[in-house]
Amino acid sequence: MPNQFQYEPIEKFGEGLTTRRPWNNKALAAVELLNGRVAMVGFAAALIGELVSGRGPAGQVLSLVSWYLQL
């Protein structure tokens, strides 16, 4: 019985998405673009939260955790 599965070749450690061989460059570019935009929104939200509350991001998280634990 012949081998009916076609496996991809074994890659060296660290090879894959970091080389010129990614399988779907458009999808990877779109994902990276989305990640960058989400990071910018998160950074802007942290700045706005700091302006409103007077606490940095870590202080905001601690306030949220302490509020949640008091419920």
Backbone bond lengths (Angstrom), bond angles and torsions (degrees), N, CA, C in turn:
res aa  C-N    CA-C-N  psi(-1)  N-CA   C-N-CA  omega(-1)  CA-C   N-CA-C  phi
1 M - - - 1.456 - - 1.526 108.28 -
2 P 1.316 118.35 121.69 1.465 120.16 -178.43 1.526 111.50 -71.34
3 N 1.301 114.46 157.46 1.458 120.30 178.82 1.524 108.85 -68.08
4 Q 1.325 117.14 115.24 1.452 120.74 -176.33 1.523 113.32 -91.57
5 F 1.307 118.16 -6.28 1.460 121.27 178.98 1.516 109.46 -101.68
6 Q 1.309 116.67 139.13 1.459 121.30 176.57 1.522 108.26 -110.53
7 Y 1.294 114.92 100.74 1.452 120.03 -179.17 1.522 109.91 -84.24
8 E 1.344 114.98 152.10 1.457 119.05 174.97 1.518 108.33 -76.54
9 P 1.336 117.57 153.92 1.460 118.91 179.98 1.523 111.45 -64.91
10 I 1.321 115.53 149.69 1.456 121.11 178.28 1.523 108.89 -67.61
11 E 1.337 116.23 134.12 1.457 121.04 -178.25 1.522 110.42 -100.12
12 K 1.307 115.59 155.07 1.458 120.31 173.54 1.514 109.01 -69.78
13 F 1.321 116.35 159.42 1.460 120.44 178.54 1.524 109.48 -62.17
14 G 1.325 116.56 132.23 1.459 121.15 178.91 1.513 113.48 88.62
15 E 1.310 117.38 -6.98 1.455 120.46 179.77 1.526 108.43 -90.80
16 G 1.270 117.60 155.47 1.463 121.11 178.81 1.501 109.75 141.45
17 L 1.322 116.08 -105.28 1.462 120.14 -178.21 1.522 112.48 -75.05
18 T 1.333 117.64 -13.25 1.463 119.69 -177.49 1.520 112.65 -93.68
19 T 1.306 117.97 -2.94 1.461 120.47 -178.49 1.520 109.88 -106.54
20 R 1.301 116.85 -173.88 1.457 121.03 179.77 1.523 111.74 -80.17
21 R 1.311 118.22 5.90 1.450 121.48 -173.05 1.514 116.13 -100.31
22 P 1.316 122.20 11.46 1.470 117.35 -178.22 1.524 109.89 -58.55
23 W 1.297 115.06 147.35 1.460 119.47 -172.29 1.516 112.16 -78.38
24 N 1.315 118.86 -35.12 1.456 121.00 -175.95 1.529 108.79 -132.82
25 N 1.315 115.98 87.35 1.462 120.29 -176.59 1.515 112.58 -62.95
26 K 1.326 118.31 -36.15 1.463 120.44 -178.96 1.526 110.89 -64.56
27 A 1.315 117.45 -42.93 1.459 120.45 -179.85 1.527 110.36 -66.07
28 L 1.323 117.87 -41.51 1.460 120.14 178.78 1.515 111.30 -64.24
29 A 1.335 117.47 -40.31 1.460 120.94 178.99 1.523 109.93 -64.90
30 A 1.325 117.57 -40.11 1.461 120.62 179.27 1.523 111.26 -65.85
31 V 1.321 116.92 -39.84 1.468 120.59 179.07 1.526 110.27 -65.23
32 E 1.319 117.25 -43.43 1.459 119.89 179.46 1.525 111.51 -65.86
33 L 1.322 117.16 -37.37 1.459 120.76 176.83 1.524 110.38 -63.75
34 L 1.325 117.16 -43.81 1.456 121.18 178.00 1.524 111.13 -63.59
35 N 1.324 117.70 -43.23 1.471 120.78 178.59 1.517 111.04 -59.83
36 G 1.322 117.16 -42.06 1.465 120.55 178.98 1.508 111.80 -64.12
37 R 1.319 116.87 -41.85 1.468 119.97 -179.83 1.522 111.75 -67.42
38 V 1.321 117.30 -40.46 1.458 120.73 178.26 1.528 110.22 -65.17
39 A 1.321 117.65 -37.61 1.465 120.69 177.65 1.531 110.69 -64.43
40 M 1.335 116.63 -39.63 1.467 119.40 178.45 1.526 111.21 -65.76
41 V 1.338 117.05 -39.32 1.463 120.15 177.93 1.522 109.96 -65.17
42 G 1.315 117.64 -42.08 1.457 120.86 178.25 1.516 112.85 -63.37
43 F 1.324 116.14 -39.41 1.466 119.76 178.11 1.519 110.43 -66.05
44 A 1.335 117.32 -42.36 1.468 121.10 178.14 1.527 110.26 -63.76
45 A 1.327 117.45 -39.65 1.464 120.66 178.23 1.528 110.95 -64.14
46 A 1.327 117.16 -38.70 1.464 120.29 177.53 1.523 111.15 -65.00
47 L 1.332 116.79 -40.20 1.472 119.77 177.84 1.524 111.58 -65.93
48 I 1.314 117.49 -43.34 1.466 120.87 179.36 1.528 109.91 -65.39
49 G 1.320 116.81 -41.33 1.462 120.01 176.79 1.514 112.25 -62.29
50 E 1.324 116.69 -36.28 1.464 119.64 177.56 1.523 110.84 -68.71
51 L 1.318 117.82 -39.00 1.466 120.29 177.15 1.521 111.05 -64.53
52 V 1.318 117.47 -38.92 1.463 121.24 -177.31 1.526 111.43 -75.05
53 S 1.318 117.15 -45.54 1.466 120.33 -172.41 1.523 113.60 -95.80
54 G 1.317 117.03 -20.65 1.454 119.23 -176.87 1.525 113.23 80.48
55 R 1.308 117.68 6.83 1.461 122.21 179.18 1.521 109.06 -118.34
56 G 1.306 116.10 149.85 1.454 121.18 177.12 1.518 110.71 -73.76
57 P 1.331 116.21 -179.96 1.473 119.43 -178.94 1.526 113.74 -57.89
58 A 1.309 117.96 -41.29 1.467 119.81 179.60 1.530 110.64 -66.29
59 G 1.319 116.63 -40.57 1.465 120.18 177.09 1.508 112.50 -64.09
60 Q 1.334 116.57 -35.95 1.463 120.15 177.53 1.527 110.63 -65.76
61 V 1.320 116.34 -42.49 1.465 119.78 179.08 1.522 110.32 -64.88
62 L 1.331 117.38 -42.01 1.468 120.11 178.45 1.521 111.12 -64.48
63 S 1.310 117.62 -39.12 1.460 120.49 177.03 1.525 111.07 -63.70
64 L 1.310 116.78 -42.14 1.456 120.78 178.77 1.521 110.90 -64.23
65 V 1.316 117.55 -42.40 1.469 120.89 179.74 1.517 110.26 -65.97
66 S 1.322 117.83 -43.86 1.468 119.69 179.99 1.534 110.86 -66.23
67 W 1.337 117.56 -37.45 1.450 120.82 176.13 1.521 110.78 -63.15
68 Y 1.320 115.95 -42.76 1.466 120.58 -178.51 1.530 110.54 -66.03
69 L 1.314 117.23 -38.38 1.467 119.82 -178.51 1.514 112.27 -72.28
70 Q 1.332 117.78 -20.23 1.473 120.75 178.62 1.518 112.61 -82.83
71 L 1.328 118.31 -10.99 1.475 120.36 -178.76 1.506 111.96 -67.87
